[in-house]
Amino acid sequence: MTPVFGLLLSLLAMTNCTSTNDRNKQNPSEAGTKITQHEFIQLLNTVSKGWNNNDARMAAECFTEDAIYIEPPDQQLYRGKNELFEFFGGEEGRTSPMNMTWHYVIFDEASQIGTGEYTFAYKGRLTHGIVILQISGGKIRRWREYQYRSQMEWKDFIGQSRF
């Protein structure tokens, strides 16, 4: 990751998905408003910030009421914001810290579909993966992830495919 991109992600992590969602709530006719690449990155950073801070509510608020979160073929399957809130730790939070780091994020504004490569750590397990997301009304409607468990650090994991 370039220093400039890293700085951009850091700055975006300080914001949350409320800004886009509040705009959509203020004018119901804008509920279907498409988000920008900048807002998409902001949304993903809010999810990771919620997980990294053990704030299930912050992360869950980035999803639609009818969201589907899946690791095919149904390795993990969660339906709706309420189920996701519980999966993310609920009111009590997770018993062990989680850590989510985004590496590369790509977003197609026209289709409102994006993707991101990530590293996720939880209970001593390290996974590297990719998620494909569909956005609706400024929130995540569909989350489909593919991941690989490995104790290797990201730079070693991607090896010669680094760019």
Residue pairs with C-beta under 8 A, 6 or more apart in sequence:
1 9
1 103
1 104
8 41
9 41
9 45
9 102
12 38
12 41
12 42
12 45
13 45
13 46
13 48
13 49
15 42
15 45
15 46
16 42
16 46
16 49
16 58
17 42
17 43
17 46
17 61
17 62
17 138
17 139
18 61
19 39
19 42
20 35
20 39
20 42
20 43
20 138
21 61
21 137
21 138
21 139
23 30
23 33
23 138
24 30
24 31
24 33
24 137
24 138
31 137
32 136
32 137
33 137
33 138
34 109
34 110
34 112
34 135
35 43
35 109
35 112
35 135
35 138
36 109
37 107
37 109
39 138
40 105
40 107
40 114
40 135
41 105
41 107
43 62
43 135
43 138
43 139
43 140
44 102
44 105
44 114
44 116
44 133
45 102
46 58
46 59
46 62
47 59
47 62
47 100
47 140
48 100
48 101
48 102
48 118
49 55
49 58
49 59
50 56
50 57
50 58
50 59
50 60
50 61
50 62
50 88
51 59
51 88
51 98
51 99
51 100
52 97
52 98
52 99
52 100
54 89
54 93
54 94
54 97
54 98
55 93
56 85
56 86
56 88
56 89
56 90
56 91
56 93
56 94
57 85
59 84
59 88
60 81
60 82
60 84
60 85
60 88
61 81
62 139
62 140
63 69
63 81
63 84
63 139
63 140
63 141
63 143
64 81
64 136
64 137
64 139
64 140
64 141
65 80
65 81
66 79
66 80
66 141
67 78
67 79
67 80
67 81
67 84
67 139
67 140
67 141
67 142
67 143
68 77
68 78
68 79
68 141
68 142
68 143
69 76
69 77
69 78
69 79
69 84
69 87
69 143
70 76
70 77
70 78
70 142
70 143
70 144
70 145
71 77
71 144
71 145
71 146
71 147
72 144
72 146
76 145
78 84
78 87
88 94
94 122
96 122
96 123
97 122
98 120
98 121
98 122
99 119
99 120
99 121
99 122
100 118
100 119
100 120
101 118
101 119
101 120
101 154
102 116
102 117
102 118
103 116
103 117
103 118
103 119
103 154
104 116
104 117
105 114
105 115
105 116
105 117
106 114
106 115
106 116
107 113
107 114
107 115
108 114
112 134
112 135
112 136
113 132
113 133
113 134
113 135
114 132
114 133
114 135
115 130
115 131
115 132
115 133
116 130
116 131
116 133
117 128
117 129
117 130
118 128
118 129
118 130
118 131
119 126
119 127
119 128
119 154
120 126
120 127
120 128
120 129
120 147
121 127
125 149
126 149
126 150
126 151
126 152
127 147
127 148
127 149
127 150
128 147
128 148
128 150
128 152
128 154
128 157
128 158
129 145
129 146
129 147
129 148
130 145
130 146
130 147
131 143
131 144
131 145
131 146
132 142
132 143
132 144
132 145
133 140
133 142
133 143
133 144
134 140
134 141
134 142
135 141
150 157
155 162
